[in-house]
Amino acid sequence: MLWSVEKNGGERKMSLFRGSKSIVLIGLILLAASGALAEPTGKIVGKVTDAKTGEGLPGANVRIENTKCGACSDLDGSFTIINVPVGMYNVEATFIGFKRSRTKGVSVVQNQTTIQDFKLEIERIGIPTFDLANVEGEPQQIESSQLKGTIITPHMEQKIPKEKNVLYCSTMQLAWNALADDIIKERIRLEGNPPVVKAMNKRLSSRKDLSEESYVAMAEWLTEEFLQRLNKTLKEKFGDQAPPEVKEPIPTGPPMFLAYAYLFKNLVFNKPFELLPDELLFISGSQYLDDYAIAFGIDYYKDEEKYREMGKQVKVVEYLDDNHFIIELQSKSENDQILLAKVKPGNTLLETIEEAEKKAKGGYSAQPHLRKGETLRIPVLNFYVKHSFSELSGKKFANNGKENWEISKAIQWIRFKLNQKGALLKSEARIVGIGASAPPPNYIPPRQFIFDKPFLICLKQKGARYPYFAMWVGNTELMVKAN
């Protein structure tokens, strides 16, 4: 019996030993498998120094663009970034009081160390060397046909193509709404049912989205009286900020209509931001399709009075990382919002707007204010563009009884500026069209005095009973003929 127990115990020991070997073996297999599945990586090491003195800069930030990889330099300026996926990168080094340095095309090879040093130059002090007229002055008007990378849309459901600007202002929608309400008297339909009509008939923008003092939207039959009244309204409401006098040829044939809208907003910051001395390298999405822009903001936030005043105007709505964040800039206008969102775009402009606004309505992040050493850089925008909507021009109406009506032109002007002082928007839109040959109700057509058919001529002395000359002109025999 004792022998039997010992034998069973030995078998248990052998069983446990075999089980342990199995566990170890399985562990080694899993470890090998995980190693095989792990993404190949390398590392970047280097040193950040003062370009003039050669001394190391402790606490400099080194980051790899479009990744979460980065490091902070130690006491002698040295840094190490580990676990960097194999590939080609742009790497940037920054340090307070020095100009940032950026190296393109840094190669990371599997299980190897890439050496990349940075020599930073002292930041320029004083007024930037670029022309301030480009930042604050009046830009020259350009035709949208000159723009190769910008889509101007009359509605917000426009898709966002890769590496393209999509520009929208509500003035064309306001003019469209006024045309539907005051001239067509129903939802607008055009021949061929172009998609733009369906989008604009949704009226995603309307008068309800604007304060009364910021816009004018009118649609009437085109007469001299209407133009005079429209220009008077614009001048009374906007004064020196009114657009140039609205002029359109008064029709001598079939009646014409004019749907018009103008919008003016001037959002001024209480404390102007800095106009930054270093250009901002803007990366459009293609790794090597880069360009430099003038920027404003706060280069490095410090616990000083002027930065505190600037910082009050910046609220962080959301921050995930350097490539995913939303901020709000606050101006003197309590009724207006300036929202800037560096996010992955949705399929359309509308989807992207709705997602950003949804997060903004949820309130600010847990850390809504700028902190010491943080940076705010925003490219300056300053343009004045004119665009003709070919998808509307020349289209006939499909509304009952208005099949002979036609939109002759649909034009929009957008003047926009965003810089260290604030945001300025002036936009004008016109939809001009030909109505029916029969005059609409309450329409008095201009008179035409053209003697192109038989007529009477009388010469008569005032007070006399009969004329002293009379002629019925029934043909051209006695007329002076044109060559």
C-alpha positions as CSV (number, residue, x, y, z in Angstrom):
1,M,0.0,0.0,0.0
2,L,2.8,2.3,0.9
3,W,4.6,1.4,-2.3
4,S,1.4,2.1,-4.2
5,V,1.2,5.6,-2.7
6,E,4.8,6.4,-3.5
7,K,4.3,5.1,-7.0
8,N,1.3,7.3,-7.5
9,G,3.2,10.2,-6.0
10,G,6.0,9.7,-8.5
11,E,3.5,9.6,-11.3
12,R,2.0,12.9,-10.1
13,K,5.5,14.4,-10.0
14,M,6.2,13.2,-13.5
15,S,2.9,14.6,-14.6
16,L,3.5,18.0,-13.1
17,F,7.0,18.1,-14.7
18,R,5.6,17.2,-18.1
19,G,2.9,19.9,-17.5
20,S,5.5,22.5,-16.7
21,K,7.5,21.7,-19.8
22,S,4.3,22.1,-21.8
23,I,3.5,25.5,-20.3
24,V,7.1,26.7,-20.9
25,L,6.9,25.5,-24.5
26,I,3.6,27.2,-25.1
27,G,4.9,30.4,-23.6
28,L,8.0,30.3,-25.9
29,I,5.7,29.7,-28.9
30,L,3.5,32.7,-28.0
31,L,6.5,34.9,-27.3
32,A,7.9,34.0,-30.7
33,A,4.6,34.6,-32.4
34,S,4.2,38.0,-30.7
35,G,7.7,39.0,-31.8
36,A,6.8,38.0,-35.3
37,L,3.6,40.0,-35.3
38,A,5.1,43.1,-33.6
39,E,5.6,46.1,-35.9
40,P,9.3,46.6,-36.9
41,T,10.7,49.7,-35.1
42,G,13.9,51.6,-34.7
43,K,15.0,54.7,-32.7
44,I,16.2,58.2,-33.2
45,V,18.8,59.8,-31.0
46,G,20.6,63.1,-31.2
47,K,21.4,66.4,-29.5
48,V,19.7,69.8,-29.5
49,T,22.3,72.7,-29.2
50,D,22.5,76.4,-29.5
51,A,23.7,77.1,-33.1
52,K,25.9,80.0,-31.9
53,T,27.6,78.6,-28.8
54,G,27.3,74.9,-29.4
55,E,25.9,74.4,-25.8
56,G,23.3,71.7,-25.3
57,L,19.7,72.9,-24.7
58,P,18.0,71.0,-21.8
59,G,14.3,70.6,-21.9
60,A,13.9,71.0,-25.7
61,N,11.0,69.3,-27.3
62,V,11.6,66.9,-30.2
63,R,8.7,65.3,-31.9
64,I,8.0,63.3,-35.0
65,E,5.2,64.9,-37.1
66,N,1.9,63.0,-37.5
67,T,2.8,60.5,-34.8
68,K,2.7,60.4,-31.0
69,C,6.4,59.8,-30.8
70,G,8.6,62.4,-29.1
71,A,11.1,63.2,-26.3
72,C,12.4,65.9,-24.2
73,S,16.2,66.6,-24.2
74,D,18.2,66.0,-21.0
75,L,20.7,68.3,-19.2
76,D,23.2,68.3,-22.0
77,G,20.6,68.5,-24.8
78,S,20.6,64.8,-25.7
79,F,17.4,63.0,-26.5
80,T,16.3,59.4,-27.5
81,I,13.0,58.4,-29.2
82,I,12.4,54.7,-29.0
83,N,9.8,52.3,-30.6
84,V,9.5,54.4,-33.8
85,P,7.8,52.5,-36.6
86,V,10.0,52.0,-39.6
87,G,9.5,54.7,-42.3
88,M,10.3,58.2,-43.4
89,Y,9.4,61.2,-41.1
90,N,9.7,64.9,-40.6
91,V,11.2,65.6,-37.2
92,E,10.9,69.0,-35.4
93,A,12.8,70.5,-32.4
94,T,11.6,73.5,-30.4
95,F,12.9,75.4,-27.4
96,I,11.7,78.6,-25.7
97,G,13.5,81.7,-27.1
98,F,14.8,79.8,-30.2
99,K,13.5,79.3,-33.7
100,R,12.1,75.9,-34.3
101,S,14.1,73.5,-36.5
102,R,12.6,70.9,-38.8
103,T,14.3,68.1,-40.7
104,K,12.4,66.3,-43.5
105,G,12.8,62.8,-44.7
106,V,14.4,61.3,-41.6
107,S,14.7,57.5,-42.2
108,V,14.0,55.0,-39.4
109,V,15.3,51.4,-40.1
110,Q,14.3,48.3,-38.2
111,N,16.5,47.6,-35.1
112,Q,18.8,50.5,-36.0
113,T,19.6,53.9,-34.5
114,T,19.2,57.0,-36.6
115,I,21.3,60.0,-35.5
116,Q,19.6,63.4,-36.0
117,D,21.0,66.5,-34.3
118,F,19.4,70.0,-34.2
119,K,21.1,73.4,-34.0
120,L,18.6,76.1,-33.0
121,E,19.1,79.7,-33.7
122,I,18.0,82.5,-31.3
123,E,14.5,83.8,-32.1
124,R,14.3,87.1,-34.0
125,I,13.2,90.0,-31.8
126,G,11.1,92.8,-33.0
127,I,8.7,93.4,-35.9
128,P,8.5,90.6,-38.4
129,T,10.3,91.3,-41.7
130,F,7.3,90.4,-43.9
131,D,5.0,93.1,-45.4
132,L,2.2,93.9,-43.0
133,A,0.0,95.0,-45.9
134,N,-0.4,91.3,-46.8
135,V,-1.7,90.6,-43.3
136,E,-3.9,93.6,-42.6
137,G,-4.4,95.4,-46.0
138,E,-7.0,95.0,-48.7
139,P,-6.3,92.1,-51.0
140,Q,-6.8,92.3,-54.7
141,Q,-10.0,90.7,-55.9
142,I,-9.4,87.4,-57.7
143,E,-11.6,85.3,-59.9
144,S,-12.3,81.8,-58.5
145,S,-11.2,80.4,-61.9
146,Q,-7.6,81.3,-60.9
147,L,-7.9,79.1,-57.8
148,K,-6.8,75.5,-58.5
149,G,-7.1,74.2,-55.0
150,T,-10.3,75.8,-53.8
151,I,-14.0,74.8,-54.2
152,I,-16.6,77.5,-53.5
153,T,-19.9,76.0,-52.7
154,P,-23.4,77.6,-52.2
155,H,-24.3,74.9,-49.6
156,M,-22.7,72.9,-46.8
157,E,-23.3,69.4,-48.2
158,Q,-20.3,69.8,-50.5
159,K,-17.9,66.8,-50.2
160,I,-14.4,67.6,-49.0
161,P,-11.9,66.3,-51.6
162,K,-8.4,65.5,-50.4
163,E,-6.0,68.5,-50.2
164,K,-8.7,71.0,-51.4
165,N,-10.1,74.1,-49.7
166,V,-13.9,74.2,-49.5
167,L,-15.3,77.7,-49.0
168,Y,-18.9,78.5,-48.0
169,C,-20.7,81.7,-47.1
170,S,-24.4,81.9,-46.4
171,T,-25.1,85.0,-48.6
172,M,-25.9,82.8,-51.7
173,Q,-28.3,80.7,-49.6
174,L,-29.9,83.9,-48.2
175,A,-30.5,85.3,-51.7
176,W,-31.9,81.9,-52.8
177,N,-34.3,81.9,-49.9
178,A,-35.5,85.4,-50.7
179,L,-36.0,84.4,-54.4
180,A,-38.1,81.5,-53.4
181,D,-40.2,83.4,-50.8
182,D,-40.7,86.7,-52.6
183,I,-40.6,85.9,-56.4
184,I,-41.2,82.2,-57.1
185,K,-43.6,81.9,-54.1
186,E,-42.7,78.3,-53.5
187,R,-39.7,75.9,-53.4
188,I,-37.5,76.5,-56.4
189,R,-37.2,73.8,-59.1
190,L,-34.9,74.0,-62.1
191,E,-34.7,72.0,-65.3
192,G,-32.7,68.8,-65.1
193,N,-33.1,68.9,-61.3
194,P,-29.4,69.6,-60.6
195,P,-28.3,68.3,-57.1
196,V,-27.4,71.8,-56.0
197,V,-31.1,72.7,-56.0
198,K,-32.0,69.9,-53.6
199,A,-29.3,70.9,-51.2
200,M,-30.2,74.6,-51.2
201,N,-33.9,74.0,-50.8
202,K,-33.1,72.4,-47.4
203,R,-32.3,76.0,-46.2
204,L,-29.6,74.9,-43.8
205,S,-28.8,78.6,-43.5
206,S,-31.5,81.2,-43.0
207,R,-32.2,84.6,-41.5
208,K,-32.7,83.0,-38.1
209,D,-29.0,82.2,-38.0
210,L,-28.0,85.9,-38.1
211,S,-28.6,89.1,-36.1
212,E,-30.7,91.6,-37.9
213,E,-28.0,94.3,-38.0
214,S,-25.5,92.0,-39.8
215,Y,-27.3,91.3,-43.1
216,V,-29.6,92.5,-45.8
217,A,-31.6,90.0,-48.0
218,M,-34.1,91.2,-50.6
219,A,-35.7,89.9,-53.8
220,E,-37.9,92.0,-56.1
221,W,-38.5,92.8,-59.7
222,L,-35.6,94.8,-61.1
223,T,-36.5,98.4,-61.3
224,E,-34.7,101.7,-60.7
225,E,-36.9,102.3,-57.7
226,F,-35.8,98.9,-56.2
227,L,-32.1,99.5,-56.7
228,Q,-32.4,103.0,-55.1
229,R,-34.2,101.5,-52.1
230,L,-31.7,98.6,-51.8
231,N,-28.7,100.9,-51.9
232,K,-30.3,103.2,-49.4
233,T,-30.9,100.3,-47.0
234,L,-27.3,99.1,-47.3
235,K,-25.9,102.5,-46.6
236,E,-28.2,103.2,-43.6
237,K,-27.4,99.8,-42.0
238,F,-23.6,99.5,-42.7
239,G,-22.4,103.0,-43.4
240,D,-18.7,102.9,-44.5
241,Q,-18.8,99.1,-44.5
242,A,-21.6,99.0,-47.1
243,P,-20.6,97.3,-50.4
244,P,-20.1,99.4,-53.6
245,E,-23.4,100.6,-55.0
246,V,-25.5,97.8,-56.5
247,K,-26.0,98.4,-60.2
248,E,-27.8,96.2,-62.7
249,P,-29.1,97.1,-66.2
250,I,-32.8,97.9,-66.1
251,P,-34.6,95.6,-68.6
252,T,-36.2,97.0,-71.7
253,G,-37.7,93.6,-72.7
254,P,-39.2,90.9,-70.5
255,P,-39.1,91.7,-66.7
256,M,-36.1,90.6,-64.7
257,F,-35.7,89.9,-61.0
258,L,-32.8,90.5,-58.6
259,A,-32.3,88.4,-55.4
260,Y,-29.6,90.0,-53.3
261,A,-27.9,89.4,-50.0
262,Y,-25.1,91.1,-48.1
263,L,-23.4,90.0,-44.8
264,F,-21.0,91.9,-42.7
265,K,-19.2,90.7,-39.5
266,N,-16.2,92.3,-37.7
267,L,-15.1,90.2,-34.8
268,V,-12.3,92.0,-32.9
269,F,-10.1,90.4,-30.2
270,N,-9.9,92.3,-26.9
271,K,-6.2,91.7,-26.8
272,P,-4.5,91.3,-30.2
273,F,-2.4,88.1,-30.5
274,E,1.2,88.0,-31.5
275,L,2.1,88.2,-35.2
276,L,4.7,85.4,-35.1
277,P,8.2,86.1,-36.6
278,D,8.7,82.5,-37.9
279,E,6.7,81.2,-40.8
280,L,4.3,78.3,-40.3
281,L,5.0,75.3,-42.4
282,F,1.5,74.0,-43.5
283,I,1.3,70.4,-44.6
284,S,-1.7,69.8,-46.8
285,G,-1.9,66.0,-46.3
286,S,0.6,64.9,-48.9
287,Q,3.9,64.4,-47.0
288,Y,6.0,66.5,-49.4
289,L,3.3,69.0,-50.6
290,D,4.3,71.7,-48.0
291,D,4.2,75.5,-48.0
292,Y,5.0,78.3,-45.6
293,A,2.4,80.8,-44.3
294,I,2.5,83.9,-42.0
295,A,1.0,83.0,-38.6
296,F,-0.4,84.6,-35.5
297,G,-1.1,83.4,-32.0
298,I,1.2,82.8,-29.0
299,D,4.6,81.3,-29.7
300,Y,5.2,80.2,-26.1
301,Y,2.7,80.9,-23.4
302,K,4.3,82.5,-20.3
303,D,2.9,83.5,-16.9
304,E,3.0,87.2,-17.8
305,E,0.3,89.8,-18.0
306,K,0.1,90.2,-21.8
307,Y,0.0,86.4,-22.3
308,R,-2.7,86.0,-19.6
309,E,-4.8,88.6,-21.5
310,M,-4.3,86.7,-24.8
311,G,-4.9,83.4,-23.1
312,K,-8.3,84.5,-21.8
313,Q,-9.4,84.5,-25.4
314,V,-8.5,80.9,-26.0
315,K,-10.7,78.0,-24.8
316,V,-9.7,74.4,-25.4
317,V,-12.8,72.4,-26.3
318,E,-11.0,69.1,-26.9
319,Y,-7.4,67.9,-27.0
320,L,-6.5,64.4,-28.0
321,D,-3.0,65.0,-29.4
322,D,-1.2,67.6,-31.5
323,N,-3.2,66.5,-34.6
324,H,-6.6,66.2,-33.0
325,F,-7.9,69.2,-31.1
326,I,-10.6,71.9,-31.1
327,I,-10.3,75.5,-29.7
328,E,-12.6,78.5,-29.5
329,L,-11.3,82.0,-30.0
330,Q,-13.4,84.6,-28.1
331,S,-13.8,88.1,-29.5
332,K,-15.6,91.3,-28.3
333,S,-18.8,90.0,-29.8
334,E,-20.6,87.8,-27.3
335,N,-23.0,86.5,-29.9
336,D,-20.4,85.2,-32.3
337,Q,-18.1,82.2,-32.1
338,I,-14.8,81.5,-33.8
339,L,-14.2,77.7,-33.7
340,L,-11.0,76.2,-35.1
341,A,-10.9,72.4,-35.3
342,K,-7.8,70.3,-36.4
343,V,-9.7,67.1,-36.9
344,K,-10.1,64.4,-39.5
345,P,-12.8,65.7,-41.9
346,G,-16.1,64.1,-42.4
347,N,-17.4,63.1,-45.9
348,T,-18.9,66.6,-46.3
349,L,-18.4,70.1,-45.0
350,L,-21.7,69.8,-43.1
351,E,-20.7,66.5,-41.3
352,T,-17.4,68.1,-40.2
353,I,-19.1,71.2,-38.9
354,E,-21.7,69.2,-37.0
355,E,-19.2,67.0,-35.3
356,A,-17.1,70.0,-34.2
357,E,-20.1,71.9,-33.0
358,K,-21.4,68.9,-31.1
359,K,-18.2,68.7,-29.1
360,A,-18.2,72.5,-28.5
361,K,-21.8,72.3,-27.1
362,G,-20.6,69.7,-24.6
363,G,-18.4,72.4,-23.0
364,Y,-14.7,72.8,-22.6
365,S,-12.1,70.2,-21.8
366,A,-10.8,69.4,-18.4
367,Q,-7.9,71.7,-19.1
368,P,-9.5,74.6,-21.1
369,H,-6.8,77.2,-20.6
370,L,-3.3,77.5,-22.1
371,R,-0.5,76.5,-19.8
372,K,3.1,77.6,-19.5
373,G,5.2,76.6,-22.6
374,E,2.2,75.8,-24.8
375,T,1.9,77.1,-28.3
376,L,-0.8,78.6,-30.5
377,R,-0.1,79.1,-34.2
378,I,-2.8,80.0,-36.7
379,P,-2.1,80.8,-40.4
380,V,-3.2,84.3,-41.4
381,L,-6.0,84.4,-44.1
382,N,-6.7,87.4,-46.2
383,F,-8.5,87.1,-49.5
384,Y,-11.2,88.6,-51.7
385,V,-12.7,86.2,-54.3
386,K,-15.5,86.4,-56.8
387,H,-17.2,83.2,-58.0
388,S,-19.9,82.5,-60.6
389,F,-22.1,79.5,-60.0
390,S,-22.2,77.8,-63.4
391,E,-24.4,75.1,-62.0
392,L,-27.2,77.7,-61.6
393,S,-26.5,80.2,-64.4
394,G,-28.5,79.6,-67.6
395,K,-30.9,77.2,-66.0
396,K,-34.7,77.5,-66.7
397,F,-37.2,77.1,-63.9
398,A,-39.4,74.0,-63.7
399,N,-42.0,75.5,-61.4
400,N,-45.6,75.4,-62.9
401,G,-46.3,78.5,-64.9
402,K,-42.7,79.6,-64.8
403,E,-41.1,77.3,-67.4
404,N,-39.9,80.2,-69.5
405,W,-38.2,81.9,-66.6
406,E,-34.5,81.6,-66.3
407,I,-31.6,82.4,-64.0
408,S,-29.2,84.5,-66.1
409,K,-26.4,84.7,-63.5
410,A,-25.6,83.8,-59.9
411,I,-22.5,85.5,-58.4
412,Q,-20.9,85.7,-55.0
413,W,-18.2,87.8,-53.5
414,I,-16.4,86.7,-50.3
415,R,-14.0,89.0,-48.5
416,F,-12.4,87.3,-45.5
417,K,-9.6,88.1,-43.1
418,L,-8.4,86.3,-40.0
419,N,-5.3,87.7,-38.3
420,Q,-3.9,88.7,-34.9
421,K,-6.6,91.4,-34.5
422,G,-9.7,89.4,-35.3
423,A,-11.9,88.1,-38.0
424,L,-13.6,90.2,-40.8
425,L,-16.2,88.9,-43.2
426,K,-17.9,90.8,-46.0
427,S,-19.9,88.8,-48.5
428,E,-22.3,89.7,-51.3
429,A,-24.5,87.5,-53.5
430,R,-26.7,88.2,-56.5
431,I,-29.1,86.0,-58.4
432,V,-30.4,87.8,-61.5
433,G,-33.1,86.2,-63.8
434,I,-35.5,86.7,-66.6
435,G,-39.2,86.5,-65.8
436,A,-42.2,85.7,-68.0
437,S,-43.1,87.8,-71.0
438,A,-46.3,88.7,-69.3
439,P,-45.7,91.1,-66.4
440,P,-46.3,89.8,-62.9
441,P,-48.9,91.3,-60.6
442,N,-48.1,94.9,-59.5
443,Y,-45.3,95.1,-62.1
444,I,-45.2,98.3,-64.3
445,P,-42.8,97.7,-67.2
446,P,-40.6,100.6,-68.5
447,R,-42.2,102.4,-71.5
448,Q,-40.7,102.2,-74.9
449,F,-41.4,104.9,-77.5
450,I,-40.3,103.3,-80.7
451,F,-42.0,104.4,-84.0
452,D,-41.5,101.3,-86.0
453,K,-45.0,101.0,-87.4
454,P,-47.4,103.4,-89.2
455,F,-47.9,106.6,-87.2
456,L,-49.3,110.1,-87.4
457,I,-47.4,113.4,-87.4
458,C,-49.2,116.7,-86.7
459,L,-47.8,120.2,-86.6
460,K,-50.2,122.6,-84.8
461,Q,-49.9,126.0,-83.3
462,K,-50.9,126.1,-79.7
463,G,-54.5,127.2,-79.4
464,A,-55.4,126.6,-83.0
465,R,-58.3,124.3,-83.8
466,Y,-56.5,122.4,-86.6
467,P,-52.9,121.5,-87.4
468,Y,-51.0,123.2,-90.1
469,F,-49.3,120.1,-91.1
470,A,-50.3,116.5,-90.8
471,M,-49.0,113.3,-92.2
472,W,-49.7,109.6,-91.7
473,V,-46.5,107.8,-92.1
474,G,-47.4,104.4,-93.6
475,N,-44.2,103.5,-95.4
476,T,-40.6,104.4,-95.8
477,E,-40.7,106.1,-99.2
478,L,-40.1,109.5,-97.8
479,M,-37.8,108.5,-95.1
480,V,-34.0,108.9,-95.1
481,K,-32.7,105.5,-95.7
482,A,-29.8,103.9,-93.8
483,N,-26.9,102.8,-95.9
